[in-house]
Amino acid sequence: MFAYILKRVLLMLPTLLGVLLLTFVVIQFVPGGPVEQYMAEAKAGLGGGGAEGGGLSYRGAQGVDPKRLEQIKALYGFDRPAPERFWLMVQQFARFDLGTSFFQNKAVSALVLEKLPVSISLGLWTFLLSYGIAVPLGVAKAVRAGSRFDLVTTLLVLVGYAIPGFVLGILLIVLFAGGSFFDWFPLRGLTSDNWEEMAWPARIADYFWHLTLPLVCLTIGAFAVTTMLTKNTFVEEIRKQYVLVARAKGLSQQRVLYKHIFRNALIPLVTGFPAAFVGAFFAGSVLIETLFSLDGLGLLGYEAVIRRDYPVVLGSLYLFTLIGLAVKLVSDLLYRVVDPRVQFGSVAK
């Protein structure tokens, strides 16, 4: 197993480097970079009107002092060739130095840590709620396959999956957050303004009070795929011979279901953990965060792309890719725990 883990870790390096290289090359050809934006704002402030992005030609700098332009390029690091900038970035990332934001004048790592509580709150509870609902519901649907319960729950799950999260969020705000009907839930923020002054029970209640509507929006569509995957996997396992043998020996339905079927049916679910984990924690939902005024990583990444804040884009991408690869490795190792027949030695050869 050690050889397999070492091989996977070594394969992470070219994968990580390839992702960074591809992203770095793409953003070099996107018009409206930080230098162009700065010069356009400077010209607008002088009454010079707007400026169009022009890739590497910096058409926004027409009529601007060339020395000033060179100073701005040096400020953002664009006075060096692209290969040199990429190599310096790789060296920084190897030391886990994610750089400094162009526009917020803060370290990218500090920005990520600042936004992390919101994303952890949304991601952790969405992940736990979606799997906590999806797996038992999928098992119940598999046991009652073809029944009215199966039909009704399938319809409800698919309807919830089809409704976009932000549309549901607007509906919930109108109904329950001070819209035209009830004022039961807060409209913005993760906690109240006087949260620090509350006792701990009141803090916990206030925290979940603010999270209720965003979690409903994120969870409704998150557990549909897992529910149907769980159901189909259990239905397939229930029809196998070892289940018939276990039942013929007189084992109870619960014992057959949770001791024999569950372990074999768990394998496809384990493969979905990395994507669900990384997606719930770090992908976030820009629309949900914007709708409920939650300043998380999703909103940070969106604003960085719009403002061409390249250190934030590349630094957060590097961090999330690294975490995603590590979680994928952990997921593959869980195969050995769930299914002892898996032998990493033969895979690693």
ABEGO torsion letter per residue (X at the ends): XAAAAAAAAAAAAAAAAAAAAAAAAAAAABBGBAAAAAAAAAAAAAGAEBBBBAEAAGAAABGBBAAAAAAAAAAAGAABBAAAAAAAAAAAAAAGBAEBBAAAGBBAAAAAAAAAAAAAAAAAAAAAAAAAAAAAAAAAAAAABGBAAAAAAAAAAAAAAABBAAAAAAAAAAAAAGBABBBABBABEABBAAAAABBAAAAAAAAAAAAAAAAAAAAAAAAAAAAAAAAAAAAAAAABAAAAAAAAAGBBAAAAAAAAAAAAAAAAAAAAAAAAAAAAAAAEBAAAAAAAGBBBAAAAAAAAAAAGBAAAAAAAAAAAAAAAAAAAAAAAAAAAAABAABBAAAAAX
